[in-house]
């Protein structure tokens, strides 16, 4: 049994919107799970353990990117870029969710082909995690001709995500809604494109379309990249309980509107963060951190709540045992601090000020994967593996 102790923590952000800040300065990990959170007395039982001195910095759950158009491996065909997943890891991202392998060269658009692609992508990322990142690949793109039996067969192969509806030939609620019912019957989580067209062959999706189709996630409610109107946003927020995804490659004005309105209506627990990349907008390794900074510094949301949007909220939507710092959760953790030169004194203050925090250590399943980020500014207090 391997043991890891992180001590001398300044602030622990839980990832849980209902209780975002935890008491204590020490976290104990055994194998891949968090087993205890508390005071320095836990560190006194460190015999045989690897110890990390956080140096007064902030510890958060590993960040999620809820909207990634993966293909196979750590290569982005849309932007002809290698190692974009590894770069995201250096931005604190430890989990990625496929929104559909839409950019796969020669993507098959028949039922057998779209199933095969989902199975291939799912199993490929299960067998080989790029840089250790938990990539949940194989977002099934809905194509005409799929039947209920297909969803049962996909579930047997481990596929459990429907990529954003609207990327394939199935576009209208009349076509999509029955498939969504089948997907939910077999335990799938379902995303739906919202807003204007994004790639050739995709379609414009309105609030009425989303409401009639009943997905789990309103993909890029702030546009991917073109947003629906604010009146349409209001309909989705008021008439549904679906998760509301804000993406970096979207409309910043609508992102601000959604965040402010969610706070007014007590809906912060519905907001999740993604990049919507690789896309025409590019690749943004620090995109999730940028979302957090924008929503905290511009929209006036508490920085610890924006961290929950980037972690525990997404884990809850997708039913994953990570994204929250609590006993029994997978030990995916980030140690971060105010960057050198910031007006802030800690990571939360930096996020509130709009400064990208400095990431010093990223941990996945209790194993250090990054020891000083190559992409964020340097942390004022660099955590140290003792």
JOMO-V489357 format. One record per pair of residues at least 6 apart in sequence whose C-alpha atoms are under 8 Angstrom apart, sorted by the first residue. I is the first residue (numbers start at 1). J is the second residue. D is the distance in Angstrom with one decimal. If there is no record, write none. Layout:
I,J,D / I,J,D
This chain:
1,30,6.8 / 1,31,5.9 / 2,30,5.7 / 2,31,4.9 / 2,49,7.1 / 3,28,7.4 / 3,29,5.7 / 3,30,4.5 / 3,31,6.1 / 3,48,7.3 / 3,49,4.8 / 3,50,6.3 / 4,28,6.0 / 4,29,5.0 / 4,30,6.4 / 4,49,5.3 / 4,50,4.8 / 4,51,5.9 / 4,52,7.7 / 4,366,6.8 / 5,26,7.1 / 5,27,5.8 / 5,28,4.6 / 5,29,6.2 / 5,43,6.6 / 5,46,6.9 / 5,49,6.6 / 5,50,6.2 / 5,51,4.8 / 5,52,6.2 / 6,26,5.5 / 6,27,5.2 / 6,28,6.5 / 6,43,8.0 / 6,51,5.9 / 6,52,4.7 / 6,53,6.0 / 6,54,6.6 / 7,25,5.8 / 7,26,4.3 / 7,27,6.5 / 7,40,7.0 / 7,43,6.6 / 7,51,7.4 / 7,52,6.3 / 7,53,5.3 / 7,54,6.0 / 8,25,5.5 / 8,26,6.5 / 8,40,7.7 / 8,53,5.8 / 8,54,5.4 / 8,55,5.6 / 8,56,5.5 / 8,57,7.9 / 9,24,7.8 / 9,25,4.5 / 9,26,6.3 / 9,53,7.6 / 9,54,5.2 / 9,55,6.5 / 9,56,4.8 / 9,57,5.6 / 9,58,6.1 / 9,59,6.8 / 10,25,6.4 / 10,54,7.7 / 10,55,7.5 / 10,56,4.1 / 10,57,5.0 / 10,58,5.4 / 10,59,7.9 / 11,21,7.3 / 11,22,7.5 / 11,23,8.0 / 11,24,7.9 / 11,25,7.0 / 11,56,7.6 / 11,57,6.8 / 11,58,4.7 / 11,59,6.4 / 12,21,5.9 / 12,22,5.4 / 12,23,7.2 / 12,24,7.4 / 12,25,7.2 / 12,58,5.9 / 12,59,5.0 / 12,60,6.1 / 13,20,5.6 / 13,21,4.8 / 13,22,6.2 / 13,58,7.4 / 13,59,6.3 / 13,60,5.0 / 13,61,7.4 / 13,304,6.5 / 13,307,7.7 / 13,325,7.6 / 14,20,5.0 / 14,21,5.7 / 14,22,6.1 / 14,60,6.5 / 14,61,6.9 / 14,308,7.5 / 14,324,5.5 / 14,325,4.9 / 14,326,7.4 / 15,60,7.1 / 15,61,6.3 / 15,304,7.9 / 15,305,7.9 / 15,307,6.4 / 15,308,4.2 / 15,309,7.7 / 15,311,5.6 / 15,312,4.6 / 15,313,7.5 / 15,323,6.1 / 15,324,4.7 / 15,325,6.6 / 16,308,5.8 / 16,312,5.6 / 16,313,7.3 / 16,324,6.3 / 17,268,7.6 / 17,269,6.2 / 17,305,6.0 / 17,308,5.7 / 17,309,7.9 / 17,312,7.6 / 17,313,7.6 / 20,304,6.1 / 20,305,6.7 / 20,308,7.1 / 21,304,7.4 / 23,38,6.9 / 24,37,6.5 / 24,38,4.4 / 24,39,4.9 / 24,40,7.9 / 25,37,7.7 / 25,38,6.2 / 25,39,5.3 / 25,40,6.6 / 26,37,5.8 / 26,38,5.4 / 26,39,5.5 / 26,40,6.0 / 26,42,6.7 / 26,43,6.9 / 27,34,7.3 / 27,35,7.8 / 27,36,5.8 / 27,37,4.6 / 27,38,6.6 / 27,42,7.8 / 28,34,6.0 / 28,35,5.7 / 28,36,5.1 / 28,37,6.4 / 28,42,7.3 / 29,35,5.5 / 29,36,7.2 / 29,331,6.7 / 29,366,6.3 / 30,366,7.4 / 31,365,7.3 / 31,366,6.3 / 32,330,5.7 / 32,331,5.5 / 32,364,7.9 / 32,365,4.2 / 32,366,4.9 / 32,367,7.8 / 33,327,7.4 / 33,328,5.7 / 33,329,5.6 / 33,330,4.5 / 33,331,4.9 / 33,365,6.7 / 33,366,6.9 / 34,325,7.3 / 34,326,6.5 / 34,327,5.0 / 34,328,5.6 / 34,329,5.6 / 34,330,6.2 / 34,331,5.3 / 35,326,7.6 / 35,327,4.6 / 35,328,6.0 / 36,326,7.4 / 36,327,5.6 / 37,326,7.3 / 37,327,7.4 / 50,385,7.6 / 50,386,7.1 / 51,385,6.1 / 51,386,5.4 / 52,383,6.9 / 52,384,5.5 / 52,385,4.4 / 52,386,5.7 / 53,383,5.6 / 53,384,5.2 / 53,385,6.4 / 53,386,6.8 / 54,335,7.0 / 54,381,7.9 / 54,382,7.3 / 54,383,4.3 / 54,384,6.5 / 55,381,6.0 / 55,382,6.8 / 55,383,5.6 / 55,384,7.6 / 56,381,7.2 / 57,335,6.7 / 57,336,6.0 / 57,337,5.2 / 57,346,6.8 / 57,347,7.4 / 57,381,6.3 / 57,382,7.8 / 57,383,7.2 / 58,335,5.7 / 58,336,5.4 / 58,337,5.9 / 58,346,7.2 / 58,347,6.3 / 58,348,8.0 / 59,333,6.8 / 59,334,5.6 / 59,335,4.5 / 59,336,6.4 / 60,307,7.7 / 60,325,7.4 / 60,333,5.7 / 60,334,5.2 / 60,335,6.5 / 60,336,7.8 / 61,311,6.4 / 61,312,7.9 / 61,322,7.7 / 61,323,5.2 / 61,324,5.7 / 61,325,6.0 / 61,331,8.0 / 61,332,5.9 / 61,333,4.4 / 61,334,5.9 / 62,92,6.1 / 62,93,5.9 / 62,94,5.2 / 62,95,7.3 / 62,311,6.7 / 62,323,6.2 / 62,332,4.9 / 62,333,4.5 / 62,334,5.4 / 62,362,7.4 / 62,363,7.6 / 62,364,7.7 / 63,92,5.7 / 63,93,4.4 / 63,94,5.7 / 63,95,6.6 / 63,288,7.4 / 63,307,8.0 / 63,310,5.6 / 63,311,5.2 / 63,323,7.1 / 63,334,7.9 / 64,93,5.6 / 64,94,6.3 / 64,95,4.8 / 64,96,5.8 / 64,97,7.8 / 64,273,7.3 / 64,274,7.4 / 64,288,7.6 / 64,310,5.6 / 64,311,5.5 / 64,314,6.9 / 64,315,8.0 / 64,323,7.6 / 65,93,6.7 / 65,95,6.4 / 65,96,4.8 / 65,97,6.4 / 65,273,6.3 / 65,274,4.5 / 65,275,6.4 / 65,288,6.7 / 65,310,7.5 / 66,96,5.9 / 66,97,4.9 / 66,98,7.4 / 66,99,7.8 / 66,245,7.8 / 66,272,7.1 / 66,273,6.0 / 66,274,4.4 / 66,275,7.4 / 66,314,6.9 / 67,96,7.2 / 67,97,5.7 / 67,98,6.0 / 67,99,5.3 / 67,219,7.8 / 67,247,7.7 / 67,273,7.9 / 67,274,4.7 / 67,275,5.8 / 67,276,4.9 / 67,277,7.1 / 68,96,6.6 / 68,97,6.0 / 68,98,5.0 / 68,99,5.6 / 68,100,7.8 / 68,274,7.4 / 68,275,6.7 / 68,276,5.5 / 68,277,5.3 / 68,278,6.7 / 69,98,5.7 / 69,99,5.5 / 69,100,5.7 / 69,101,5.4 / 69,102,6.5 / 69,103,7.1 / 69,276,7.0 / 69,277,6.0 / 69,278,5.8 / 69,279,7.7 / 70,76,7.1 / 70,98,6.0 / 70,99,7.8 / 70,100,7.1 / 70,101,5.4 / 70,103,7.8 / 70,137,6.8 / 70,278,7.5 / 71,77,7.7 / 71,101,5.1 / 71,102,7.8 / 71,103,6.8 / 71,104,5.6 / 71,121,6.7 / 72,121,6.0 / 72,124,6.9 / 72,125,7.5 / 73,124,7.5 / 73,125,7.1 / 73,128,7.9 / 73,130,6.6 / 74,82,6.0 / 74,83,5.0 / 74,84,6.3 / 74,85,5.8 / 74,86,7.5 / 74,130,6.1 / 75,81,5.7 / 75,82,4.6 / 75,83,6.1 / 75,84,6.8 / 76,82,6.4 / 76,84,7.1 / 76,278,6.2 / 77,103,6.6 / 77,104,7.1 / 77,105,7.6 / 78,103,6.1 / 78,278,6.2 / 78,279,6.3 / 78,280,7.3 / 79,278,6.7 / 79,279,7.4 / 79,280,7.7 / 79,282,6.6 / 79,283,7.7 / 84,283,7.2 / 84,285,7.0 / 85,130,6.6 / 85,131,7.6 / 85,133,7.4 / 85,285,7.9 / 86,130,6.7 / 86,131,5.7 / 86,133,7.8 / 87,285,5.4 / 87,375,7.3 / 88,284,7.7 / 88,285,4.3 / 88,286,6.5 / 89,131,7.7 / 89,133,6.9 / 89,285,7.8 / 89,362,7.6 / 89,370,7.7 / 90,285,7.5 / 90,359,7.5 / 90,362,7.5 / 90,370,6.7 / 90,373,5.0 / 90,374,6.3 / 90,375,6.0 / 90,376,7.4 / 91,285,5.9 / 91,286,5.0 / 91,287,8.0 / 91,288,7.8 / 91,289,7.1 / 91,359,7.0 / 91,373,7.1 / 91,375,6.5 / 91,376,6.6 / 92,289,8.0 / 92,334,6.1 / 92,359,6.9 / 92,362,6.2 / 93,133,7.5 / 93,288,7.7 / 94,132,7.8 / 94,133,4.9 / 94,134,6.1 / 94,332,6.7 / 94,364,6.6 / 95,133,5.8 / 95,134,4.6 / 95,135,5.8 / 95,136,7.6 / 96,133,7.4 / 96,134,6.2 / 96,135,4.7 / 96,136,6.0 / 97,135,6.2 / 97,136,5.0 / 97,137,6.5 / 98,135,7.4 / 98,136,5.9 / 98,137,4.9 / 98,138,6.4 / 98,139,5.2 / 98,161,7.7 / 98,163,6.7 / 99,139,5.4 / 99,162,7.4 / 99,163,4.2 / 99,164,5.5 / 99,191,7.2 / 100,137,7.8 / 100,138,6.5 / 100,139,4.1 / 100,140,5.9 / 100,141,5.8 / 100,162,7.3 / 100,163,4.2 / 100,164,6.5 / 101,117,7.8 / 101,118,7.7 / 101,121,7.8 / 101,138,6.9 / 101,139,6.6 / 101,140,7.9 / 101,141,7.7 / 101,163,7.9 / 102,141,7.6 / 102,167,7.1 / 107,113,8.0 / 107,114,7.7 / 107,117,7.9 / 108,114,5.7 / 108,117,7.6 / 109,143,6.4 / 109,168,7.3 / 109,169,7.8 / 110,143,6.5 / 110,144,7.4 / 110,145,7.5 / 111,143,6.2 / 111,144,7.1 / 111,145,5.9 / 111,146,5.5 / 114,140,6.8 / 114,141,6.4 / 114,142,7.6 / 114,143,7.3 / 115,140,6.8 / 115,150,7.7 / 115,154,7.1 / 117,138,7.0 / 117,140,7.9 / 118,137,7.5 / 118,138,3.9 / 118,139,5.9 / 118,140,5.2 / 118,141,7.9 / 118,159,6.9 / 119,138,6.0 / 119,154,7.1 / 119,157,6.7 / 119,158,7.6 / 119,159,6.3 / 120,138,7.1 / 121,137,5.3 / 121,138,4.6 / 122,136,6.6 / 122,137,4.5 / 122,138,4.3 / 122,139,7.9 / 122,158,7.4 / 122,159,6.3 / 123,137,7.8 / 123,138,7.9 / 123,158,7.9 / 124,137,8.0 / 125,134,7.9 / 125,135,6.0 / 125,136,6.9 / 125,137,6.1 / 126,135,7.6 / 126,136,7.6 / 129,135,6.6 / 131,369,7.5 / 132,364,7.0 / 132,369,7.3 / 133,364,7.4 / 138,159,6.4 / 138,161,6.9 / 138,163,7.9 / 139,159,7.7 / 139,160,7.7 / 139,161,4.9 / 139,162,4.9 / 139,163,4.2 / 139,164,7.9 / 140,159,7.9 / 140,161,6.3 / 140,162,4.5 / 140,163,5.1 / 141,162,6.4 / 141,163,5.3 / 141,164,7.1 / 141,165,6.9 / 141,167,6.7 / 141,168,5.8 / 142,162,7.5 / 142,163,7.7 / 142,165,6.5 / 142,166,7.9 / 142,167,7.7 / 142,168,5.5 / 142,169,6.9 / 142,170,5.7 / 142,176,7.9 / 143,168,5.4 / 143,169,4.9 / 143,170,5.2 / 144,169,5.9 / 144,170,5.6 / 144,175,8.0 / 146,179,7.8 / 147,179,7.5 / 148,179,7.3 / 148,182,5.7 / 151,182,6.7 / 151,183,6.2 / 151,186,6.9 / 152,186,6.4 / 154,160,7.6 / 155,186,6.6 / 155,187,7.9 / 155,188,8.0 / 159,188,7.9 / 160,187,6.7 / 160,188,4.4 / 160,189,6.4 / 161,188,5.2 / 161,189,5.0 / 161,190,6.1 / 161,191,8.0 / 162,183,7.6 / 162,188,6.7 / 162,189,6.2 / 162,190,4.7 / 162,191,6.1 / 163,190,6.7 / 163,191,5.6 / 163,192,7.3 / 164,190,7.2 / 164,191,4.4 / 164,192,4.2 / 164,193,5.0 / 164,219,6.7 / 165,171,6.7 / 165,176,7.6 / 165,191,6.3 / 165,192,4.4 / 165,193,5.5 / 166,192,6.9 / 166,193,5.7 / 166,202,5.5 / 166,203,5.7 / 166,204,7.9 / 166,205,7.5 / 167,193,7.6 / 167,199,7.9 / 167,201,6.8 / 167,202,4.7 / 167,203,7.2 / 168,201,7.2 / 168,202,6.7 / 169,201,7.8 / 170,176,6.1 / 171,203,6.8 / 172,209,7.1 / 173,209,5.8 / 173,210,7.7 / 173,212,6.0 / 173,213,5.1 / 174,213,8.0 / 176,213,6.3 / 177,212,7.1 / 177,213,4.6 / 177,214,7.1 / 180,190,7.1 / 180,213,7.1 / 180,214,7.3 / 180,215,7.0 / 183,189,7.4 / 183,190,7.5 / 184,190,7.8 / 189,215,7.8 / 189,216,6.2 / 189,318,6.6 / 190,215,5.1 / 190,216,5.1 / 190,217,6.4 / 191,215,5.6 / 191,216,6.0 / 191,217,4.7 / 191,218,6.2 / 191,219,5.9 / 192,210,7.1 / 192,215,6.1 / 192,217,6.4 / 192,218,5.5 / 192,219,5.3 / 193,205,6.6 / 193,218,6.8 / 193,219,5.1 / 193,220,7.0 / 193,224,7.9 / 194,204,7.2 / 194,205,5.0 / 194,206,6.5 / 194,207,7.6 / 194,210,7.4 / 194,218,6.5 / 194,219,5.8 / 194,220,6.2 / 194,221,5.9 / 194,223,6.6 / 194,224,7.5 / 194,227,7.5 / 194,228,7.3 / 195,204,5.5 / 195,205,5.1 / 195,206,6.2 / 195,220,7.9 / 195,221,7.2 / 195,222,7.9 / 195,223,5.4 / 195,224,6.8 / 195,225,7.9 / 195,226,5.8 / 195,227,4.8 / 195,228,4.8 / 196,203,6.8 / 196,204,4.3 / 196,205,6.5 / 196,223,7.1 / 196,224,7.2 / 196,225,7.4 / 196,226,5.0 / 196,227,6.3 / 196,228,7.1 / 197,203,4.9 / 197,204,5.0 / 197,205,8.0 / 197,224,7.8 / 197,226,7.3 / 198,224,6.2 / 198,225,6.7 / 198,226,7.6 / 206,228,6.9 / 206,232,7.2 / 207,228,7.9 / 207,232,5.4 / 207,233,7.2 / 207,235,6.6 / 207,236,6.0 / 210,218,7.4 / 210,236,7.7 / 211,236,7.0 / 211,239,7.7 / 211,240,7.0 / 214,242,7.9 / 215,242,7.0 / 216,242,5.3 / 216,243,6.2 / 216,317,7.6 / 217,242,5.6 / 217,243,4.7 / 217,244,6.3 / 217,245,6.9 / 218,242,6.4 / 218,243,6.0 / 218,244,5.3 / 218,245,5.9 / 219,244,7.0 / 219,245,5.3 / 219,246,7.7 / 220,244,7.5 / 220,245,5.0 / 220,246,5.2 / 220,247,5.5 / 220,250,7.0 / 220,274,7.9 / 220,276,7.7 / 221,227,6.8 / 221,228,7.4 / 221,233,7.2 / 221,244,6.2 / 221,245,5.8 / 221,246,6.0 / 221,254,8.0 / 221,255,7.8 / 222,228,7.3 / 222,245,7.7 / 222,246,5.8 / 222,247,6.9 / 222,250,5.6 / 222,251,5.2 / 222,252,7.2 / 222,253,8.0 / 222,254,5.1 / 222,255,5.2 / 222,258,7.8 / 223,247,7.7 / 223,249,7.9 / 223,250,4.7 / 223,251,5.6 / 223,254,7.9 / 224,247,7.6 / 224,249,6.3 / 224,250,5.0 / 224,251,7.7 / 224,276,7.0 / 225,249,5.9 / 225,250,4.3 / 225,251,6.2 / 226,250,6.7 / 226,251,6.6 / 227,250,7.3 / 227,251,6.2 / 227,254,7.2 / 230,254,7.2 / 230,257,7.9 / 233,258,7.6 / 237,244,8.0 / 241,270,7.7 / 242,270,7.2 / 243,270,4.8 / 243,271,6.0 / 243,272,6.9 / 243,317,7.1 / 244,270,5.7 / 244,271,4.8 / 244,272,6.2 / 245,271,5.8 / 245,272,4.8 / 245,273,5.6 / 245,274,6.8 / 246,255,6.1 / 246,271,7.0 / 246,272,6.3 / 246,273,5.1 / 246,274,6.3 / 246,291,7.9 / 247,255,8.0 / 247,273,5.8 / 247,274,4.6 / 247,275,4.8 / 247,276,6.0 / 247,291,7.3 / 248,274,6.6 / 248,275,4.8 / 248,276,6.9 / 248,287,5.8 / 248,288,7.3 / 248,290,7.4 / 248,291,6.1 / 249,275,5.8 / 249,276,5.8 / 249,277,7.2 / 249,281,6.2 / 255,295,7.8 / 256,295,6.6 / 256,298,7.3 / 256,299,5.5 / 257,299,7.9 / 259,268,7.4 / 259,271,7.8 / 259,295,6.8 / 259,299,6.5 / 259,301,7.5 / 260,299,5.9 / 260,300,7.5 / 260,301,7.6 / 262,268,5.4 / 263,301,7.5 / 268,305,7.7 / 268,309,7.6 / 269,309,7.1 / 269,313,6.0 / 270,309,8.0 / 270,313,6.8 / 271,309,5.7 / 271,313,6.9 / 272,309,4.8 / 272,310,5.9 / 272,311,7.9 / 272,313,6.0 / 272,314,5.5 / 273,288,6.5 / 273,291,7.0 / 273,309,6.2 / 273,310,5.3 / 273,314,7.6 / 274,287,7.7 / 274,288,6.5 / 275,284,7.3 / 275,287,5.9 / 275,288,6.7 / 277,283,5.7 / 277,284,7.4 / 285,375,7.7 / 286,375,7.5 / 286,376,7.5 / 288,310,6.9 / 289,356,6.4 / 289,357,7.8 / 290,356,6.8 / 292,303,7.1 / 292,306,5.2 / 292,307,6.6 / 292,310,7.5 / 292,351,6.7 / 293,303,7.7 / 293,351,4.8 / 293,352,6.4 / 293,353,7.4 / 293,354,4.7 / 293,355,6.6 / 293,356,6.8 / 294,354,6.4 / 295,301,6.1 / 295,306,6.8 / 296,302,5.8 / 296,303,5.3 / 296,306,6.6 / 296,351,6.4 / 296,352,5.0 / 296,353,7.7 / 296,354,7.2 / 297,351,6.8 / 297,352,4.7 / 297,353,5.4 / 297,354,5.0 / 298,354,7.9 / 300,352,8.0 / 302,352,7.2 / 303,348,5.6 / 303,349,7.6 / 303,351,5.9 / 303,352,5.6 / 304,348,6.6 / 311,323,4.6 / 311,324,6.9 / 312,322,7.4 / 312,323,4.4 / 312,324,5.2 / 313,323,7.8 / 314,323,7.5 / 315,321,7.0 / 315,322,6.3 / 315,323,5.5 / 315,324,8.0 / 321,329,5.5 / 321,330,6.1 / 322,329,5.3 / 322,330,5.0 / 322,331,7.2 / 322,332,6.8 / 323,329,7.9 / 323,332,7.3 / 325,331,7.8 / 330,365,5.8 / 330,366,7.8 / 331,363,7.2 / 331,364,6.1 / 331,365,4.6 / 331,366,5.0 / 332,362,7.7 / 332,363,5.3 / 332,364,4.3 / 332,365,5.4 / 332,366,6.7 / 333,362,6.0 / 333,363,5.0 / 333,364,6.6 / 334,359,7.2 / 334,360,7.8 / 334,361,5.8 / 334,362,4.6 / 334,363,6.2 / 335,359,6.1 / 335,360,5.8 / 335,361,5.1 / 335,362,6.5 / 335,383,7.1 / 336,347,6.1 / 336,357,6.3 / 336,358,5.5 / 336,359,4.4 / 336,360,5.7 / 336,361,7.2 / 336,379,6.7 / 337,346,5.1 / 337,347,4.2 / 337,348,7.9 / 337,350,7.9 / 337,357,5.6 / 337,358,5.3 / 337,359,6.7 / 337,360,7.8 / 337,379,5.2 / 337,380,6.2 / 337,381,6.3 / 337,382,7.8 / 338,344,6.1 / 338,345,6.0 / 338,346,4.5 / 338,347,4.5 / 338,348,7.7 / 338,349,7.2 / 338,350,5.3 / 338,355,7.8 / 338,356,7.9 / 338,357,5.0 / 338,358,5.9 / 338,379,5.8 / 338,380,5.8 / 338,381,7.9 / 339,347,7.8 / 339,350,7.5 / 339,355,7.5 / 339,356,7.1 / 339,357,5.3 / 339,358,4.7 / 339,377,5.6 / 339,378,5.5 / 339,379,4.5 / 339,380,5.3 / 340,358,7.9 / 340,377,7.1 / 340,378,6.0 / 340,379,5.9 / 340,380,4.9 / 342,350,6.8 / 342,355,7.0 / 343,350,7.3 / 343,353,7.7 / 344,350,5.0 / 344,353,7.1 / 347,357,5.5 / 347,358,7.6 / 350,356,6.7 / 350,357,6.0 / 351,357,6.6 / 356,376,7.0 / 356,377,7.3 / 357,376,7.0 / 357,377,7.0 / 357,379,7.0 / 358,373,7.6 / 358,376,5.3 / 358,377,5.0 / 358,378,5.0 / 358,379,4.0 / 358,380,7.4 / 359,372,6.4 / 359,373,5.5 / 359,376,6.2 / 359,377,7.7 / 359,378,7.2 / 359,379,6.2 / 360,370,7.4 / 360,371,5.8 / 360,372,4.1 / 360,373,5.7 / 360,378,7.5 / 360,379,6.2 / 360,382,5.6 / 360,383,6.0 / 361,368,7.0 / 361,369,7.5 / 361,370,5.2 / 361,371,4.7 / 361,372,5.6 / 361,373,7.1 / 361,383,6.8 / 362,368,5.9 / 362,369,5.6 / 362,370,4.9 / 362,371,6.8 / 363,369,5.5 / 363,370,7.0 / 372,378,7.7 / 372,382,7.6
